[in-house]
Amino acid sequence: MELGIAIKKASPFKHTIISTLSGGSVGYVPTRQAYTQGQYEVITARVAAGSGEKLVTTAAQILRKLYRAIAEQK
């Protein structure tokens, strides 16, 4: 949830929809902070610490690039 909110905040679009656990999903992606807490989500996670933050950074870069490309077409 936190990662999805971070992507929405970083998005240049007025509306950004986050879809989780869709086809081909790796499952739950914990925040870096969750790894220090060692709860169930971290034990069952299939990704390394920091993967969620990298996901947010990459998604934001892609959204900004798409936004610029759309703006250039107008």
VENPEMO-V491549 format. One record per helix or strand of 3 or more residues. SS is the DSSP state (a for helix, b for strand). FROM is the first residue (numbers start at 1). LEN is the number of residues. If there is no record, write none. Layout:
ss/from/len
SS/FROM/LEN
SS/FROM/LEN
This chain:
ss/from/len
a/2/9
a/32/6
a/40/5
a/51/23
